[in-house]
Amino acid sequence: MKPIFWALLSGACFGAGLVISGMTDPEVVLAFLTLDASWNPALIVVMGSAVVVASLGFAFAHRREAPFADPEFHEPTASSLDARLLLGAATFGVGWGLSGYCPGPAIVGAASIDVRALIFLAAYLVGSAAYEWWLSNAQPDLTPGIAMSAGASAGDG
């Protein structure tokens, strides 16, 4: 079968899991991220379940010579922390904490015409476009592949 079928099937399973677990409701996510009397630990169960399923999937995949829908595996090769990764993770965390949405649940929410999700997706798309524009005009010291470490000097790299 074509890779697009597997991508659609994976996305549908992911979306169904988000709906079933309640993670498309930003109030549930925000209740987890807010450490007060209204704290809701449900997200821990969802994340823990996802880690177990992903671990089993990776263990199964590593026993194969090739994936089902591609002649070869395409695993990430980067192994260092760089400015892009750290800034992206921080931006993701702040956005998630402020809105209760990340892209997956926002797409599911937008499909149900949730105005909050539509606003999040619009902001996400504008932010992504701005980042792509910035990256095409970035200074050489912030381009991908330049590792940021405490002991790095101008000659390192």
C-alpha positions in Angstrom: 0.0 0.0 0.0 1.0 3.6 -0.6 2.8 5.5 2.2 0.0 8.1 2.2 -2.5 5.4 3.3 -0.3 4.5 6.3 0.2 8.2 7.2 -3.6 8.7 7.1 -4.2 5.6 9.2 -1.6 6.6 11.7 -3.0 10.2 11.9 -6.6 8.8 12.3 -5.4 6.5 15.1 -3.6 9.3 16.8 -6.6 11.7 16.5 -8.9 9.0 17.9 -6.6 8.4 20.8 -6.6 12.2 21.5 -10.4 12.3 21.5 -10.9 9.2 23.6 -8.4 10.4 26.2 -9.9 13.9 26.3 -6.6 15.5 25.3 -8.4 17.6 22.6 -10.0 19.6 25.5 -7.5 22.4 26.4 -9.1 22.6 29.9 -7.9 19.0 30.6 -4.4 19.8 29.5 -4.3 23.1 31.4 -5.6 21.3 34.5 -2.5 19.0 34.3 -0.1 21.9 33.7 -1.5 23.9 36.7 -0.2 22.6 39.9 -3.0 23.7 42.3 -6.1 22.1 43.8 -7.6 21.6 40.4 -4.6 19.5 39.2 -5.7 16.6 36.9 -3.1 13.8 36.5 -4.9 12.3 33.4 -2.2 13.4 31.0 0.4 11.3 32.8 -1.6 8.2 32.0 -2.0 9.3 28.4 1.7 10.1 28.0 2.7 6.9 29.8 0.5 4.8 27.5 2.0 6.5 24.5 5.5 5.8 25.7 4.7 2.1 26.1 3.0 1.8 22.7 5.9 3.7 21.0 8.5 1.6 22.8 6.8 -1.6 21.6 6.6 -0.1 18.1 10.3 0.8 18.0 11.3 -2.6 19.4 9.2 -4.3 16.7 10.5 -2.0 13.9 14.2 -2.6 14.9 13.7 -6.3 14.3 12.8 -5.6 10.7 15.1 -4.9 7.8 12.8 -2.3 6.3 9.6 -0.6 7.3 6.2 -1.7 5.8 5.8 1.2 3.4 9.3 2.3 2.5 12.4 0.5 1.3 14.5 1.9 4.2 14.2 3.5 7.7 14.7 7.2 8.0 16.0 7.7 11.5 17.2 11.1 12.8 20.9 11.6 12.7 21.3 14.7 14.9 22.5 13.9 18.4 23.5 17.3 19.8 21.4 20.1 21.5 21.5 23.2 19.4 19.9 26.6 19.6 17.0 25.7 17.3 16.1 22.6 19.3 16.2 24.4 22.6 14.3 27.5 21.3 11.7 25.2 19.6 11.1 23.2 22.7 10.8 26.3 24.9 8.4 27.9 22.4 6.3 24.7 22.2 6.1 24.5 26.0 5.1 28.1 26.5 2.5 27.9 23.7 1.1 24.6 25.1 1.0 26.1 28.6 -0.8 29.3 27.5 -3.3 27.7 25.2 -3.7 24.1 26.3 -3.2 23.1 22.6 -0.4 21.6 20.6 -0.7 21.0 16.9 -2.3 17.5 17.0 -5.2 18.3 19.4 -5.7 21.6 17.6 -6.2 19.9 14.3 -8.8 17.6 15.9 -10.4 20.6 17.6 -10.5 22.5 14.3 -12.2 19.6 12.6 -15.0 20.1 15.1 -15.0 23.9 14.4 -13.8 24.8 17.9 -13.0 28.5 17.7 -10.1 28.2 20.2 -8.5 25.5 18.1 -9.0 27.5 14.9 -7.3 30.6 16.5 -4.5 28.4 17.8 -3.9 26.9 14.3 -4.0 30.3 12.7 -1.3 31.6 15.1 0.7 28.3 14.7 0.7 28.7 10.9 1.7 32.4 11.1 4.4 31.5 13.6 5.7 28.7 11.4 5.8 30.9 8.4 7.6 33.6 10.4 10.1 31.1 11.6 10.8 29.8 8.0 11.3 33.3 6.9 13.6 34.1 9.8 15.6 30.9 9.2 16.1 31.7 5.5 17.6 35.1 6.7 19.3 33.8 9.9 22.8 34.7 11.0 25.4 31.9 10.4 25.9 31.3 14.2 22.2 30.2 14.6 21.9 27.9 11.6 21.2 24.2 12.0 24.1 22.0 12.9 26.0 24.5 15.1 26.0 22.9 18.5 25.6 25.2 21.5 27.6 24.0 24.5 29.0 25.7 27.6 32.6 25.2 26.5 32.2 26.1 22.8 34.3 28.9 21.4 34.2 30.6 18.0 36.6 28.1 16.6 34.7 25.0 17.7 32.2 23.3 15.5 
